[in-house]
Amino acid sequence: MGATIKALREYTGATIDQLATRVGMARPTLANIEAGRRALNRKHLRAMAAALGVPPIAIMWADEDEAAPGVDKREVGAA
């Protein structure tokens, strides 16, 4: 999930500090989530999805074709 969050964050043009503030977490916590060193809890998953403009399932199952209808995964992955 961390790589997906990072790709979506970069795709939206948000800095790690901006996204951390929107979600209500410390910057190091978000950095650890993006790096895969820390898990994302349900509360933060919902907040993260809302801040990134995607449904939570798009973060949870980014490899599934149905996870993010309307989101071009090639663009997100290239971010």
N, C-alpha and C positions, 0 to 999 in steps of 0.2 A: 504494500500500500504506500510505503514511503516514496518510492520512485514515481508512482502515479501522482501523488500529492505535489511533489516537486515539479513534475512536468506540467501539471495543471496550473500551478502557481506561476511558473515562468511563462506559460502560454497567456495567462491573463495580465502579465506585466507587473504583478505584485512582487515586492521584495519579501524576504523572509520576515523582516521586522513588521511590515504592513500586515501580512497574513496572521502572524502571531498575535498582533494587537486585535485584529478583527475577531479572532477565535477566542481570545482571552487566555492565552497561554504565554509562557516565557519563551523568548527567542531560542535559548538552548534546548528547550523541550521540543520545539518544532524542528530544530536542526537534527536532533536525535531521531525523531520520527521519520523525517525524510531520509536519513542515513540508514534506517532499518534497525537502529539500536534500541528503539523504544516502541511499545505498542500504542495504538490509538484507541482510547476508550469510546464507548458509544456516544456519550455527550459531546466529546470533541469531534467525533466523526460527523455527527449532524451539523455542528457549527462549521466545520471545515467544508462540508459539501455546500452549505448555504453560502459561505463566503466565496467559494469558487464557482458558484452558479451551476452546480451539477447535482443530480440525485445521489444520496449516499451509496447506492449500489454501483454507481460509476467508479467510485473509489475502491469499493470492496472487491469488485470483480471486473477490473479494467481489461482483462484479457478476453472477456466474453463479448461477443458481438452485440448482444441485446442490452448490455449494461448501460450504455450511454447513447440512446437513439439520438441522432442529429449531431453527435460530436464525432468529428473525423479524427480517429485515433492516430492516423499518420501525422496530422498537424500537432496533436498533443505530444506524441512521442518525439517529434523533431524539436520541440521547445527546449 
